[in-house]
């Protein structure tokens, strides 16, 4: 999927000023050109409909932006303008609107400024008017105020643009759900209608037989190529059995075909199986291929965790990676929360070259084979889970911490030590009470500011655990 968001841009000011102050409009157009150039510098497609001066031009711009199918519309308040100039844009476009008020510099030269020059600094003037009108019309209001070269303001604008990319991916994404629920995990159970209703997109219900028939067609040459790929990505430990490695590679090739054939943007899976039959072997051979998929931007989560694979996708679109994660232990001596999983990890956020380790048994699951082991790159990280309330409403649950050094288990799990700057037991209680499920995504960098924008554009509650 093309993840590039389409950003509509309209700038405007009150046309009554132009004959009164001949130098004002050229100044405002110059500012609008700078804003257009800056937005074009993000990973976004811009639809710039130009400068409007009255309600009629606003209505015409609204039709152009509606037809363009934007993911976010930016309204640049260059000076005072009436609410009726932007109201049709907000109402007709079908996209969320961000109002920006960026005056020319940090402050006016008050000793020499005249009325026309002051009006170039007056983008704040219509902001309360727009907010009031939008609220009364039932249009959600959001804004960024600053000055043209204010990098703090542009960082906030950038978060809205990244959030628009997340919104686009979720609204048109295709999410695979293969196998069945891990027995007894009520929190993982997901109503597929609610996924489409609240996130958008499509859930493709898959059988393990959809994978089986593709794995059966994999050639020995394709297996050898996948093994070579894995050897370039992983440090293969002596514990890896050659037959298990080859089987994991064969399943990985089948997974590549499955994702391509169904045009999937994420995948959640689980199958128990019995007595070493084919479906059990397929389920046990998933981790290598699922980790390679996750690393290339198609998040794959075990234990039928559809909501977590979507959380991983959100983090990946934000450029933070997003690894399948759960609690492992608490270290009260060091003040750390240990978390990770024995399933697929996001290889791109590993602190070093990830290990491929052979396992005789997966904890709590049937099967055997190869698993992935690494520590997430040390530094700031963000957790993101998708919870669900009693009335069925999804919530985004997030927290920021720091991955730090310390001892790790060597059992084929991704494992990270996260310091949240407080007692690990108290933090764990707060996180668990947030409504998050058993699993979540762990990504690099502090992303809560961007996630606030995502939650706003998706009309989802955001729970922040301090």
N, C-alpha and C positions, 0 to 999 in steps of 0.2 A: 504494500500500500504506500502511496505517496503521502508522507507525513507532513508536507509543507502546508501550513495554514494559509488561507486566503484572507488578507487583511484589507478591508475597505477603509478609505481615508476621505474625509470631507473636511475642508476648512471653511470658516465663514466669519462674517462680521456684518454689522448693520449698514446697509447701503446708503442711508441718509447721511452718513459721515463723509462719503467720498467727495461730493461737490464742496463741502465745507472745509475739508482739510485735504488738499490735492496730494500731499506727500504720504498720506497714511496708507492708502491701499497698496502702493508699491512696496512699502515696508512690510506690511502684513503678508503679501504674496511671497516676499523673500523668506520670511519666517516659515511659511507653509512649504516652500520648496525644501528648506532644510529639514523639516519634519519628515517629508516624503522620502528624502534621501536617507535619513537615519533609519526609518522603518524598513526601507529596502535593504539595509545592511544586515538585518536579521535573516534567519532562515525562514523567510516568508515570501509569499507572492502578494504584491500590493496592487490594489485596484483604487487608483487615485481619481476621484470624480471632480477634482478641482475646487474652486472657491465659490461659495454661494453668498449672495447679498440680500436675499429676501425670501419670503415664504414660497413663492412660485419656483424659484431655483432650488429650494430645499425639497419640494415635492418631486421635481425632475430628478434630483440626485437620489432620492429615495427609490425611485423606479430603477435607476441604473444599478444601485447597490443590491436591490432585491433580486434583479435578474442575474447578478454576478454570483450569487450563492456564497456570500462571505461567511467566514467562521468567526470574525470579530470585526466590528466597525469602530474606527477611531474618529471621533468628532473633535477637531481642533478649534477651541474658542480663542481666536486671535485677539478679539476685543469684544465689546458688548454686542450681543445678538439676541433676538427674541426667541422664546421657547418654540414658537410655531415654526421656526426655520428648521429645527432638528426633530421635533416631535414626529413628523411623518416618517423620518428615517428610522427612528427607534421603533415605531409601531409596525412598519411594513416590511422591514428587511428580513425578519426571521432570525436575526443574529443578535447576540448581546452587543451593547454599545459601551465604549469607554470614552469618557470625555477627558480631554487633556487641556490644561491651562498652562502654557509655557511662555512667560513674558520674555522680552529680548535679552535682558541681563539681570544680574542679581538685584539691582535696585536702580531707580531713576536718578538722574542728575537733577536734584530738586531745585537747584539754584537757577538752572537755565531752561527747564522743561516748559513747553507750551502745551495747549490743550490737545493738539493733534498728536504730539509725542506721548503725552500721558495716555491717550486712548490705546496706544500700542501696548501699554502695560496693563490694560483693563480686562484681560481675559478672565480674571477672577470674578468680575462684576456679574456676569450672567450665570455663574455656576450655581448659586442657591436657587435662582429662578428655574434653571433646568432641573435641578434635583427635586424641587417642589412639584413641578409639572409632571415629571416622569413618575414620581410617587403617586400622584393623584390619578395618573393614567394606568397604573399597574405595571410600569416598566421599571425593572431593577436598575438602580443607580450605582455607578462606580466612577471614580475620577482619579487623576494624578495631576497635582499642581507643582510647578517649579519654574525654572527658566530654561531657555533653549539649550544651553550647553551644561545643564545640571545633570551630572552623571548619576546622582542618586535618583532623580526622577526617571532617567532613562532605564535604570535598573528595574524600577517598578513597572515601567511600560514593557520592558523585556519580559517580565514575569507574566504579564497579561498575554503577550504574543505566544510565549511557550505554552501557556494554559490553553490558548486557542488551538494549538497543535494537538494537545491531549484531547480536547473536545472533539476535534475532527476525527481522530483515530477511534475514539470510543463510539461516536455516532455512526461510523461506517465500518467498524471493525467486524471481523469474523473470528469467532472464538470456538475452538474445538473442545468437546467434552466427551471423553472416551472411557468406556468401562462402566464402573458402578461406584457408589459411595463406599468409603471405608466403613465397615460395619460399626454402627453405634456412634459415629461422629455427627451428632445432631447439628453442631455449629457449621459444618461444611455444607449441609444440605442447602441447595440453591433453587429457587423458583425461577425458571428460565424466562417466564413472561416478565417478571420484575427486572431481570437484567435488561431486556429490550426496552421496557417502559422507563427505567431510570437512567440507564447509560446509553441506550440506543444500540445499534449494531445487531448482529445475528449470532445465535448460538447453534453450531452444527453438532448434532448428536451423532456420535460415532460408535461403532462396535470395534472390539479388538480384532474382529475378523477383517475390518477395513485395513488394519495394519498387517495382519497375517498374510493376506493375499499379496501385498506389496513386498513384504520381506521374502516371501517364497520366490519372487522373480529377481531378486538381487543376485548379480553374478559374482564369481570369485574375484574378478578383476576390480569390481566396485568395492568389495570388501577390502582388498589390498590397498586401494586408494584411500579408503576411509581410515584404515589403520595408520597409513603414512601421515595423513592429516592429523590424527590424534597424537602420534608420536612427535609431531612438530609443535603441538599445543601443550601437551602434558609431559611431565616427568613420569615415566612409567616405572613403577616400583617393582621389585622382585616378587612381590606378593601376587602380581597379576598372572593368572593362568592364561596360557596362549589360546586355548579353546574359548574361554570366557571372553577374552579380548576380541577374538574374531566374531563371536556371536553378538557382542555389543556393537561392533562395527557394522554387522549385517543389519541389525535392528535400526541403527542410526541412518543407514541408507534408505531403509523402508520409511522411517519417519520423515526424511527429506521429501520423499515422494508423496507421502500422506499430506504434508503441509502444502506442497505445491498443487496437488490435485484438488484439494478443498479450499485453496487460497486462504489459509489460516493466518491470523495475526497473533494468536496465542493458543495454548493447548493445556488442558488439565486432564489427568488420567489416573486410573487405578484399576487393577484387577487382582483378585486374590489367587485363583487357580488352585489346583490340587495335584499332588503326586508327580510333579515334574512334567505335566502335560504342556502342550504347545503354548497355550495362553499364559500359563504361569511363567514359562521361559521368556515369552515376549515381555511381560511386565517386569521381570527381573533384569532384562537387558536394556531398559529404557534410559538409564542415567547418563551414559556417555552421549548418546544422540540428543537427549533433552538438554544437556548442558551446552553442547555445540549449537543447538537451535537458539537457546537463550542468549548466548554470546553474540549471535548475529541479529538479534532484535526480535526473535519470535519466542517470548517467554513460555516455558513449559514447567508446570507444577504438578507434583505427585499428589496422591491421596484425594483425587477428584476435586481439587481446590480451585474451582473456577474463579471465585472472587479474588483469590490471591494471585492467580495468573494475570488477572486484569490489573491488580495493584502493581505487579511487576512490570506490566506494559506501560502503565502511567509513569513509573519511575524511569523506564528506558526512554520514553519519549522526552522526558525532561533532561536526558543526558546523564542520569545518575546510575545507570545499570538497574539493579533490582534483582536480588537473589532470594530464593525460596528459604524461609527462615522460621524457626520456632525457638522456644526456650530450651536450653540444655542444662544449665545449672547456675547457681549464684555463688560468687566468690566474695564472702564477707571480709576475708583478710585483705583483699586488694580493692574492694569496693566496686567490683565489676559484675555485669550481667553477661553470662556466656550464652550465645545463641548461634544457630546455624541449622543444618539439616543433613540427612544422609541421601538427599535427592539432588536434583539438578541445581547447580549454582551458576551465577553469571560470571563467566571466566574473565570478562573484561575488567572486573573490579577486584581481581585477586591481588594480594600484596606481592606475590612472586609467581613463578611458574607453577601452575596447579599440579597436584599429584593425581595419578590414577592408581588406585589401590584395589587389590583383590579382596573380596569378602566371602567368607563361607556362609554368612547369614546376614540378612538385613533386619534390623531390630523391628519387631512387630509386623513384619511382612514375610510372605513366603518367597523363596527363591534365593539366588546366590549370583555372584558375578563380580563386576567391576563397579567401583564407586569413585566419586570425585572428592578431593580433599584440598582445601585451601583456607587462608585467612584473608578477609577483605582488607584492602589497602588501608593502612593506618591513617587516622585523621578524622575529620568531621563526617558523620553519616546521618541518614534520616531513615526512620521506619515508616512504612505506610501499610495499613491494613484496611480492608473493607468490612465494616461491621453492619449489623442489621438490627433495627429496633423491633419492639413488640408489634407495632403497626405495619411492619414490612418495609420501612424506609431504610435505604442504605445510608451509611455514614462513612466518611473517610476519617481514619484514626491515624494520628501521626505523632512522632516524637523525634527530637534531635539529640544526638550524643556524639561520642568520640570513640573510635576503635583504637585500642591501645595494645601495647605489647604484654605478653604473659605466656604461661604454659598452655599447651593445647593437647587435646586427645589426638591419638593417631589411629582412628578407627574408620577412616573413610568418610568423614563428615566435613562439610564446610563448617568452620567454627570461628567466631569472632568474639573478642572481649570488648564489651561496650561500657564506657564510663558515662553515666548520666549526671555526675556531679552531686549525687545524693545517695542515701542508703539504698542498696540494691533491693532489699526486701520491700521497703516502702514504695519504691518506684514500680516494682513488679506488681504490687497490689493495685496501684493506680492504673497501670497499663491494662491489667486484666479486667478492671471494672469499667473500662472505657467502652465496652461493647465490641471490641476487636475479637476475631475468631482465633482458632488454634495457631494459624500461620499468618505470616505477613511478608512484605518485601523489605529487604535491606538494601539501601542505595547509598552512594557516596555523595558527600557535600551536604550542606545544610539547605534543605529544599522547602521548608515550611512556608516561606513567603510565596513561592511559586504555587504550592499546594493550596494556599488560601485563594489564589486566583482561580485555580482549577475548580475548587469547590463552589466558588461564586458562579462561574460560567456553566457548571453542570447542575446548579441548584441543589447541592448536596450539603448537609451539615458537616462541618469539620470539627473533630474533637482533638485538641492538642493536649498531650500529656507532658507536663513540665519536667 
